[in-house]
Amino acid sequence: MSQLTWTDIAATILTDMRGMYPNARKPDPTIAQAWATALARSRRTYPAAVWREAVTVWAVSHSEPPTPHDIIVSAGQVIDAWQSDPRRSVELESFRNANLRAREARGELPVGTAPESPSDGQRVEIEAGLGGKHAAGRKAWGNLRAELRRRREAEAAAEKAARLDAERAAADAVEGAA
């Protein structure tokens, strides 16, 4: 994750904290930067939604605003919960794979380290020279969003088919009883 991304995540966390803890200090760029540095040093690369949910997890059981360490610990708890949720675990695995592919494309990992995309069997091609230093992340996020959208649509279609089958079976049972 780039420092800009950590700063964005830190600013979002601080804004969420301000909503849950009205007496907390107003977030400012200096505080956001300090939080961003602490989050980046944790080396925990999670989806942005995990960090936001970590604020809620902390607030449920604590009356005082959290420190960066508290949020990092809470984020670990959120990850544990996501891994046991079938839908969220798929989202988490997709995020991890996209992150590995992006790191491989930047040369941080040896070629072949990242798994192939389960949707199309093609590796994500990221042009580092086009679109600036954030192009890799944008493309990986775009691929992740597309994959999640396809999975949600498939799940919705399967649920609809199951519901229709159940309704037909119930109607057949009523006709059979009559």
N, C-alpha and C positions, 0 to 999 in steps of 0.2 A: 504494500500500500504506500502511496506517496504521502508526503507530509501534508499536502493540500487535502487529501482525503481524510487523514486523521484529524485535521483541523475542522473539517466539516462535521465529522462524527462527534468530536468534542463539543462543538457549538450546539449541535442537536441535543446531546445529552444534557448540557447545561440549561438549554431552553426547557426541556422536559422537566428537569429538576426544579426549575423556577415555578413551573406550573403546579408541581406536587408539594413544593415547600415554598410558599409565598415569602417567607422570611429569609430565604437563602439570598446570598449576594447576587446582585445583577450580573449576568455574564458580560464580560468585556473581552476584547481581543487578547489581552495579556493572560487572563485566566484561561481562555480557550486554548491558547498556545501552550500553556503549562500542562493542561490536561492532555492535549494532543501529544506532547512529548512523552508523558507518562504512559499513555495508551500505546504509542508506537514502541516504547521500550519493552512493553509486555510481550511483544512479538506474537500477539494473538490476532490472527486474521480471520474475522468472522463477518457474516453478512451484516449490513447496517441495522437490519431489523433486530438482530440479537442484542446489539448495544442499547437500542431503545427499550427493548423488553427488559433488559437488565436493570434499568432505572425503576421500572414498575416492580420487579421482583424485590429489589431493595426496599422500596417504599412500603410494600405490604407488611414488612416485619420490623421496620425501623422508623422512629419519629424524627431522626436527625438526617440532614442531607449527607449523601455518601461522599467518600473520597475517591480518587481514581482507583486505588487498590480495591475498595469495596465494589466498584462497578466491574472491575476485571474479574473478581471472584463471582459476582452475580452473573456475569456473562458466561462463565463456566457452568453455572447451574442451569442457565437457559440452554446451553448447548447439550447438556445431559438430558434435559426434558425434550428437546427437539429430536435427539437421536432415538428416543423411545416412541415418538409419534411418527407413524408411517409416512404421512404427507410431508411433514417437516424434515424427516430424515432424507427424503429424496431431494428436497430443496437444498439441504446442507451438503449432500454429496455432490450435487450439481455445482454448487458454489466452490467446493474444494477442487473439483476437477477443472473448472474454468480457471481457478487461481493457479493450479499446477501448469495448465497449458500456457497461461500468460507468462509465468516465470520461465518456462522452457523457451518460449519465443523470445524473451529478453536475454536468454543465454545464462540465466542463473542456475538452471538445471540441465543435465545432459539430455540430449535428444533421445526420445523414447521413454522418458520418465513419466510423462503425463499420459493418462489413459486416453483412448480415442473417444470422441463424442458418442454416447449411446444412441443418439438420434439418427445420425447419418453416416457414422463410421469414418468421417473425415476429420483430420486434425484441424484445429483452428489456425488459420493463417493470419498473422498479425504483422502488419507493415509498420515497423518502428519509425521509418523515415517519413511516413505520411500521417499528417494530423497531429504532430507534436508528441510530447512524452506521455500523454494520457490516452492516446489512441488505442493502445493495447487493452487498457482497462475498459474503455467504452465498448470495444468490440466484444470482449469477453462477457461484459454485462448484457449486451444485446443478445448474444448467443444464449446466455443463461435465461433471459426473459422469454425468448422464443421457445426454448425447451420447456420451461415451466408452463407457458401458455398451452403448448401442445399437450402436455400431460394433464392439465386441468380440464381441457376440452375432452380428452379421452375418458377421464374419470367421470365427468358430467354425463357423457353419452352412455357409459356403462351403468351409472346410477339410474338414468332415465329408462334404459332397457330393463333393468332389474325391477324397477317400480311398475312398468307396464306388464311384465311377466307376472308379478304378484297380483296385480289387479285382474288380469285375465284368469289366473288360477282361482281367485276368489269368486269371480263371476261364474266360472265353470262349476265351482263347488255349490253355489247357490242354485244354479240351473239343475244340477244333478240331484240336489236335495228336494227339488220341487216336483 
